[in-house]
Amino acid sequence: MTDQTSVARVLGLPELLSTVLSFYGYKRSTLASCMRVNNLWANEAAPYLWERCGAGFWDGFKPPLIRDLATLASNPDRLQWYARFVRKLQFADGNRLFCCAPPGASVEFDGSGDPTEYVHVFQKTKEDAWFHSSFQNIEFPRLEYLFIHASDHGVDLNSCSSLLVYFQPNLKELRVESATLSEDFFNSVKVLCPGLRTLDLTTKAGHNIEFSARTFSDCIAAMRSLSVLRMRYGWMNLWSAEILGGLALHQSLSNLEMPNIPDDWLRSLTATAEDLLFLKVHTLVIGVSDTGLEILMPRIKNVSKLELFLQGPSTNALATIASLPNLTSLQLHFSPGSVIRGTDLISLAENCKCLEYIRVAHLDFPQLMVLPTSERISDTTIDHLAWLLPDLREFHLAMSDTILTDAALISLGSHCKHLWRVSLAADIFIEDVVRKTHPNFFPTLAELNVILPESASHHYETPEETAEAFLKTVPEFCSLELYHPEGLDNEVERFADVVSDMARPEIRLLRTGTKSIDEEERTTSWL
């Protein structure tokens, strides 16, 4: 009896109860139950359950959805009670993702957790942007993050008047993928969100632009707290040398993503003192030619993360980039006719000793990639590069005429003990890798993607035994993807499936339809 009384007293103290509930931040059904105990528990559990609202959070947390909150529109006081706890709002595009586990079993997937565990099925639903009208007289005093996905009617529904309710003094990050962007929009953000740090207006769906380049430049210049600006896509009709000049002189921007920059615009920047351009930028994503890159290089010496969409055939990009001493991450996208040289790769490794991530033609969509040709890039080149960069964590290198073999992969494993993702265009035969290595040879490798040359012809006599032996060399492994220009033969494809099944048993369970489904987590009422 004494113990129960002591526990009751502890859980009756708001500070201690809040501390206990903080350990259940990812137990949504538990938090929902706690909210039904009494007023004290409801007040302490609600900030954890309603901290986020919307679909699409990819860190394992499955919060209430926008439409859950909108169901309270008829009771404004109750709606306001929940809204005051929301720190992150994410409006989905109307394509609800369902993840099926055949045969017959299905689980609704709201954008959380690991989507690779499921077979994806999209179902069209009402866009979250339609619910803006439910919140027009509501305040979100704690809102720090707002993300509005592109949607079919986003340009019309996401107007300044609709979004104004979310513009709060505490807002730190604003991401809008489709909207009507007007002078009122930027002026409202500037006045109502003085602490805004991230403004992401990149879109592939399109914005309705209703403001001038001068208005945009003036508004961005006035946002003194802004450190991240992303406007890579959807801006070509407004993009100008004037805007580029304003961004180059901004005093607080550290992360900048911009559209393609013509060479003559970069030449116009030479009239400005070099030490005042891109003063604090350490992350830069742009489209530029080899000539433009040479002009730009002296002005971005502080950049540590660089992603380039190379315009026109490129032959000298790697050699030019080698002059960035603080570079830790590099990603390059090539145009047809481009060439990369082994000597330039070595020069990059010798001069950029802090490099941890190298993505030269990243293999997200191999069938759609433009691959450069290579000059004098051999297994010896990769061995030398790996020796120079022992702290590499990611290495992606794809070429249309590769002569690399499994020796390149083994060199990376020998010298780079923190490596966790590798993509190579190479003739890699996993049985040879197993024979030439030993258990735990790749202690941290989690993902391996291989583009095999057309001449590759591999035969796996005992795929299960080879897969088991291979996984002993990669204790943290979870993903093997093999590509061939003419498609994988059945035997190689079967081997890749066996590796995936052994590395991640949940995939096999889903494939056989034996994975259980947590009905409680799908049917919990948040209100």
HUMOTA-V954136 format. One record per pair of residues at least 6 apart in sequence whose C-alpha atoms are under 6 Angstrom apart, sorted by the first residue. I is the first residue (numbers start at 1). GAP is how many residues later the second one is. Records with the same first field share a line. If there is no record, write none. Layout:
# HUMOTA-V954136
I=GAP ; GAP
This chain:
# HUMOTA-V954136
11=6
18=26
25=23
26=35
29=495
31=14
32=494
35=6 ; 7 ; 10
47=38
50=35 ; 36
51=34 ; 35 ; 36
52=11 ; 34 ; 35 ; 36
53=10 ; 11 ; 12 ; 13 ; 36
54=11 ; 12 ; 35 ; 36 ; 37
55=10 ; 37 ; 55 ; 56
56=55
57=54 ; 55
58=54 ; 55
59=54
60=52 ; 53
61=51
62=50
70=64
72=7
73=61
80=58
83=57
84=56 ; 57
86=57
87=55 ; 56 ; 57
88=55 ; 57 ; 58
89=57
90=56 ; 57 ; 58
91=37 ; 57 ; 58
92=36 ; 57
93=34 ; 56 ; 57 ; 58
94=30 ; 31 ; 32 ; 33
95=27 ; 28 ; 29
96=26 ; 27
97=12 ; 24 ; 25
98=10 ; 11 ; 22 ; 23 ; 24
99=8 ; 9 ; 10 ; 19 ; 20 ; 21 ; 22
100=6 ; 7 ; 19
101=409 ; 412
102=411
103=410
117=390
136=29
143=28
144=26 ; 27 ; 28
145=28
146=28
147=28 ; 29
148=28
149=28
150=27 ; 28
154=24 ; 25
155=23 ; 24 ; 25
158=21
159=20 ; 21
160=25
167=25
168=24 ; 25
169=23 ; 24
171=22 ; 25
172=24 ; 25
173=24 ; 25
174=25
175=24 ; 25
176=25
177=24 ; 26
178=28 ; 29
179=28
180=27 ; 28
181=27 ; 28 ; 29
182=28 ; 29
183=28
195=30
196=30
197=28 ; 29 ; 30
198=30
199=30
200=29 ; 30
201=29 ; 30
202=28 ; 29 ; 30 ; 31
203=30 ; 31
204=29 ; 30
206=28
217=26
227=25 ; 26 ; 27
228=25 ; 27
229=27
230=26 ; 27
231=26 ; 27
232=25 ; 26 ; 27
241=24
248=29 ; 30
249=28
253=28
254=26 ; 27 ; 28
255=26 ; 28
256=28
257=27 ; 28 ; 29
258=28
259=27
260=26 ; 27 ; 28
261=26 ; 27
263=29
274=25
282=20 ; 21 ; 22
283=20 ; 22 ; 23
284=22
285=22 ; 23
286=22
287=21 ; 22 ; 23
288=22 ; 23
289=21 ; 22
290=24 ; 27
301=23
304=22 ; 23 ; 24
305=23 ; 24
306=24
307=23 ; 24 ; 25
308=24
309=24
310=24
312=23
313=22 ; 23 ; 24 ; 25
314=24
315=23 ; 24
318=26
319=25
322=26 ; 29
325=27
327=25 ; 28
328=26 ; 27 ; 28
329=26 ; 28
330=28 ; 29
331=28 ; 29
332=28 ; 29
333=28
338=34
339=33 ; 34 ; 35
340=34
341=33 ; 34
342=34 ; 35
346=39
349=36
356=35 ; 36 ; 37
357=36 ; 37
358=37
359=36 ; 37
360=36 ; 37
361=37
362=34
371=28 ; 29
372=27
373=26 ; 27 ; 28
378=26
379=25 ; 29
382=26
383=28
386=26 ; 29
387=28
390=25 ; 26
391=25
392=24 ; 27
393=25 ; 26 ; 27
394=25 ; 27 ; 28
395=27
396=26 ; 27 ; 28
397=27
398=26 ; 27
404=22
405=21 ; 22 ; 23
406=22
413=29
418=26
419=25 ; 26
420=24 ; 25 ; 26
421=26
422=26
423=25 ; 26 ; 27
424=26
425=25 ; 26
426=26
427=25
434=36
438=35
439=33 ; 34
440=33 ; 34
441=32
442=31 ; 32
443=31
444=32
445=32
446=30 ; 31 ; 32
447=32
448=32
449=31 ; 32 ; 33
450=32
451=32 ; 33
452=31 ; 32
463=32
467=32
478=25
501=7
509=6
